[in-house]
Amino acid sequence: MLPLSHALAQAPAFNAGLLLSLSLIMALGPQNAHVLRMGLRGQHLWLTIGLCILSDVLFIGMSIFGLGQLGGLSDTIRNALVGGGILFLLVYGAQAFARFRSGAAAAMSQANASDEAVMTRRQAILAALAFSWLNPHVWLDTAVLLGTASLAWGQPGNAVFGVGAATGSVIWFTGLGVCLLCLGPRLRRPGVWRALDALVALLMWGTALVLGLGLLGL
């Protein structure tokens, strides 16, 4: 067991990792939007949250003990990840916009989620992994930024920094899940569904545009 004085000495590194992780993850990005949608649908919420947390912990581990030490991703890998992420965001944004235009989300809400709309466990797993591992912001921000920031704390401070960052992910997604469970029934109204689909479409396309401009150096 670590002495109290040693634990207190490492507290700043833990707090820095926690706060930086929360500041990165709290933005309404593709991963959070997917969790919100699964919560409103009442389908596989905790499975989705568990996979998001697990993915974040793996990314943080890679960033702290890998990418941060090596100086980040190469330009070729970075550009390939961004290109794949842009395509993923454009397709998902188009699907959300189609639901918004057709009112399919509202119809699904009124019908209390028909059998055709029910996502299987396998589909939920694949979707959660896609929104985590195909999300360019996870690679470019979380993996690289956290890894670089951890270098300031040396060893073993960088590991403590990583534990703090992983704790931030657990706190955020668990809190989001609890809020969705408590407020979900009140939010399952046709207007909320349509607004969420419109927001998701704009968010996905906006993110893709920003990433594309960055890829072109504009």
Contacts in CASP RR format, 6 or more apart in sequence:
PFRMAT RR
TARGET T0000
AUTHOR 0000-0000-0000
METHOD contacts of the structure
MODEL  1
MLPLSHALAQAPAFNAGLLLSLSLIMALGPQNAHVLRMGLRGQHLWLTIG
LCILSDVLFIGMSIFGLGQLGGLSDTIRNALVGGGILFLLVYGAQAFARF
RSGAAAAMSQANASDEAVMTRRQAILAALAFSWLNPHVWLDTAVLLGTAS
LAWGQPGNAVFGVGAATGSVIWFTGLGVCLLCLGPRLRRPGVWRALDALV
ALLMWGTALVLGLGLLGL
10 156 0 8 1.000
10 157 0 8 1.000
10 160 0 8 1.000
13 153 0 8 1.000
13 157 0 8 1.000
13 158 0 8 1.000
13 160 0 8 1.000
13 161 0 8 1.000
14 160 0 8 1.000
14 161 0 8 1.000
14 163 0 8 1.000
14 164 0 8 1.000
14 167 0 8 1.000
15 164 0 8 1.000
16 149 0 8 1.000
16 153 0 8 1.000
16 161 0 8 1.000
17 146 0 8 1.000
17 149 0 8 1.000
17 150 0 8 1.000
17 161 0 8 1.000
17 162 0 8 1.000
17 164 0 8 1.000
17 165 0 8 1.000
17 168 0 8 1.000
18 164 0 8 1.000
18 165 0 8 1.000
18 167 0 8 1.000
18 168 0 8 1.000
18 171 0 8 1.000
20 145 0 8 1.000
20 146 0 8 1.000
20 149 0 8 1.000
20 165 0 8 1.000
21 60 0 8 1.000
21 142 0 8 1.000
21 146 0 8 1.000
21 164 0 8 1.000
21 165 0 8 1.000
21 166 0 8 1.000
21 167 0 8 1.000
21 168 0 8 1.000
21 169 0 8 1.000
21 172 0 8 1.000
22 168 0 8 1.000
22 171 0 8 1.000
22 172 0 8 1.000
24 141 0 8 1.000
24 142 0 8 1.000
24 145 0 8 1.000
24 146 0 8 1.000
25 32 0 8 1.000
25 56 0 8 1.000
25 142 0 8 1.000
25 168 0 8 1.000
25 169 0 8 1.000
25 172 0 8 1.000
26 172 0 8 1.000
28 199 0 8 1.000
28 203 0 8 1.000
29 135 0 8 1.000
29 137 0 8 1.000
29 203 0 8 1.000
29 207 0 8 1.000
30 89 0 8 1.000
30 92 0 8 1.000
30 131 0 8 1.000
30 135 0 8 1.000
30 137 0 8 1.000
30 203 0 8 1.000
30 204 0 8 1.000
30 207 0 8 1.000
31 52 0 8 1.000
31 131 0 8 1.000
31 132 0 8 1.000
31 135 0 8 1.000
31 138 0 8 1.000
32 176 0 8 1.000
33 196 0 8 1.000
33 199 0 8 1.000
33 200 0 8 1.000
33 203 0 8 1.000
33 204 0 8 1.000
34 48 0 8 1.000
34 127 0 8 1.000
34 128 0 8 1.000
34 131 0 8 1.000
35 45 0 8 1.000
35 48 0 8 1.000
35 49 0 8 1.000
35 52 0 8 1.000
35 173 0 8 1.000
35 176 0 8 1.000
35 177 0 8 1.000
35 180 0 8 1.000
36 176 0 8 1.000
36 180 0 8 1.000
36 196 0 8 1.000
37 196 0 8 1.000
37 200 0 8 1.000
38 44 0 8 1.000
38 45 0 8 1.000
38 48 0 8 1.000
38 119 0 8 1.000
38 124 0 8 1.000
38 127 0 8 1.000
39 45 0 8 1.000
39 48 0 8 1.000
39 177 0 8 1.000
39 180 0 8 1.000
39 181 0 8 1.000
39 184 0 8 1.000
40 180 0 8 1.000
40 184 0 8 1.000
40 187 0 8 1.000
40 188 0 8 1.000
40 192 0 8 1.000
40 193 0 8 1.000
40 196 0 8 1.000
41 113 0 8 1.000
41 117 0 8 1.000
41 119 0 8 1.000
42 113 0 8 1.000
42 184 0 8 1.000
43 113 0 8 1.000
43 118 0 8 1.000
43 119 0 8 1.000
43 124 0 8 1.000
44 119 0 8 1.000
44 121 0 8 1.000
44 124 0 8 1.000
45 177 0 8 1.000
45 180 0 8 1.000
45 181 0 8 1.000
46 177 0 8 1.000
47 121 0 8 1.000
47 124 0 8 1.000
47 125 0 8 1.000
47 128 0 8 1.000
48 124 0 8 1.000
48 127 0 8 1.000
48 128 0 8 1.000
49 173 0 8 1.000
49 174 0 8 1.000
49 176 0 8 1.000
49 177 0 8 1.000
50 128 0 8 1.000
50 173 0 8 1.000
51 125 0 8 1.000
51 128 0 8 1.000
51 129 0 8 1.000
51 132 0 8 1.000
52 128 0 8 1.000
52 131 0 8 1.000
52 132 0 8 1.000
52 169 0 8 1.000
52 173 0 8 1.000
53 169 0 8 1.000
53 170 0 8 1.000
53 173 0 8 1.000
53 174 0 8 1.000
55 128 0 8 1.000
55 129 0 8 1.000
55 132 0 8 1.000
55 133 0 8 1.000
55 138 0 8 1.000
56 132 0 8 1.000
56 138 0 8 1.000
56 142 0 8 1.000
56 166 0 8 1.000
56 169 0 8 1.000
56 173 0 8 1.000
57 166 0 8 1.000
57 169 0 8 1.000
59 132 0 8 1.000
59 138 0 8 1.000
59 139 0 8 1.000
59 142 0 8 1.000
59 143 0 8 1.000
60 142 0 8 1.000
60 143 0 8 1.000
60 146 0 8 1.000
60 162 0 8 1.000
60 165 0 8 1.000
60 166 0 8 1.000
60 169 0 8 1.000
61 162 0 8 1.000
61 166 0 8 1.000
62 143 0 8 1.000
63 142 0 8 1.000
63 143 0 8 1.000
63 144 0 8 1.000
63 145 0 8 1.000
63 146 0 8 1.000
63 147 0 8 1.000
63 150 0 8 1.000
64 146 0 8 1.000
64 147 0 8 1.000
64 150 0 8 1.000
64 158 0 8 1.000
64 159 0 8 1.000
64 161 0 8 1.000
64 162 0 8 1.000
64 165 0 8 1.000
65 158 0 8 1.000
65 159 0 8 1.000
66 147 0 8 1.000
67 73 0 8 1.000
67 143 0 8 1.000
67 144 0 8 1.000
67 147 0 8 1.000
68 144 0 8 1.000
68 147 0 8 1.000
68 148 0 8 1.000
68 150 0 8 1.000
68 151 0 8 1.000
69 151 0 8 1.000
71 144 0 8 1.000
71 148 0 8 1.000
72 143 0 8 1.000
72 144 0 8 1.000
72 147 0 8 1.000
72 148 0 8 1.000
73 81 0 8 1.000
73 139 0 8 1.000
73 140 0 8 1.000
73 143 0 8 1.000
73 144 0 8 1.000
78 139 0 8 1.000
78 140 0 8 1.000
79 215 0 8 1.000
81 136 0 8 1.000
81 139 0 8 1.000
81 140 0 8 1.000
82 136 0 8 1.000
82 140 0 8 1.000
82 211 0 8 1.000
82 212 0 8 1.000
82 214 0 8 1.000
82 215 0 8 1.000
83 136 0 8 1.000
83 211 0 8 1.000
83 212 0 8 1.000
83 215 0 8 1.000
84 134 0 8 1.000
84 136 0 8 1.000
85 134 0 8 1.000
85 135 0 8 1.000
85 136 0 8 1.000
85 208 0 8 1.000
85 211 0 8 1.000
86 136 0 8 1.000
86 208 0 8 1.000
86 211 0 8 1.000
86 212 0 8 1.000
86 215 0 8 1.000
88 130 0 8 1.000
88 134 0 8 1.000
89 136 0 8 1.000
89 204 0 8 1.000
89 205 0 8 1.000
89 207 0 8 1.000
89 208 0 8 1.000
89 211 0 8 1.000
90 204 0 8 1.000
90 205 0 8 1.000
90 208 0 8 1.000
92 200 0 8 1.000
92 204 0 8 1.000
93 200 0 8 1.000
93 201 0 8 1.000
93 204 0 8 1.000
93 205 0 8 1.000
94 201 0 8 1.000
96 197 0 8 1.000
96 198 0 8 1.000
96 200 0 8 1.000
96 201 0 8 1.000
96 204 0 8 1.000
97 197 0 8 1.000
97 198 0 8 1.000
97 201 0 8 1.000
98 104 0 8 1.000
99 105 0 8 1.000
99 197 0 8 1.000
100 194 0 8 1.000
100 197 0 8 1.000
100 198 0 8 1.000
100 201 0 8 1.000
103 194 0 8 1.000
105 190 0 8 1.000
105 193 0 8 1.000
105 194 0 8 1.000
105 196 0 8 1.000
105 197 0 8 1.000
106 190 0 8 1.000
106 191 0 8 1.000
106 193 0 8 1.000
106 194 0 8 1.000
107 190 0 8 1.000
108 114 0 8 1.000
108 117 0 8 1.000
108 193 0 8 1.000
109 188 0 8 1.000
109 189 0 8 1.000
109 190 0 8 1.000
109 192 0 8 1.000
109 193 0 8 1.000
110 190 0 8 1.000
119 127 0 8 1.000
132 138 0 8 1.000
136 207 0 8 1.000
136 211 0 8 1.000
137 207 0 8 1.000
146 161 0 8 1.000
146 162 0 8 1.000
146 165 0 8 1.000
147 158 0 8 1.000
149 161 0 8 1.000
150 157 0 8 1.000
150 158 0 8 1.000
150 161 0 8 1.000
150 162 0 8 1.000
151 158 0 8 1.000
153 160 0 8 1.000
153 161 0 8 1.000
END
